[in-house]
């Protein structure tokens, strides 16, 4: 960790030192490696089960989401 970064953490206590060290280590990796580790594929039930879906209106889409998707996916109305 650079002395500038370390003094900022010690002075302000904004970022835990181990987090900053992890960030700086990641920043030294080549761009290709950082891009490969940046995107995590997470299976989303029902959404990922069909190659595509189309709807005639936004209202129809919203109705489908409310009736078919689990709440934790966040596609329901508030």
C-alpha positions, -999 to 999 in steps of 0.1 A, spaced: 0 0 0 13 34 -8 22 58 20 -3 83 8 -31 57 9 -20 44 43 -19 79 58 -54 86 45 -68 54 61 -50 61 94 -59 97 95 -96 95 85 -103 58 92 -126 59 61 -115 26 44 -103 -5 63 -66 -11 55 -72 -47 43 -99 -35 18 -76 -9 5 -48 -34 1 -72 -58 -18 -82 -29 -41 -47 -19 -49 -37 -55 -56 -67 -58 -80 -58 -25 -97 -23 -39 -105 -38 -69 -124 -41 -66 -162 -74 -53 -176 -83 -87 -191 -80 -104 -157 -100 -76 -140 -128 -79 -166 -129 -117 -162 -133 -114 -124 -158 -85 -126 -189 -102 -139 -205 -130 -120 -232 -150 -137 -261 -156 -113 -290 -178 -123 -323 -160 -121 -352 -185 -118 -378 -181 -146 -361 -151 -162 -332 -173 -174 -354 -203 -184 -364 -189 -218 -342 -173 -245 -365 -143 -248 -400 -130 -240 -420 -103 -256 -450 -83 -244 -475 -61 -262 -473 -34 -234 -455 -25 -203 -486 -32 -183 -486 -68 -196 -449 -72 -188 -455 -59 -152 -484 -82 -147 -463 -112 -159 -435 -102 -135 -459 -100 -105 -475 -133 -113 -444 -153 -122 -412 -140 -105 -402 -144 -69 -403 -112 -48 -366 -113 -40 -357 -106 -77 -371 -71 -72 -394 -70 -102 -426 -64 -82 -443 -31 -76 -436 -13 -43 
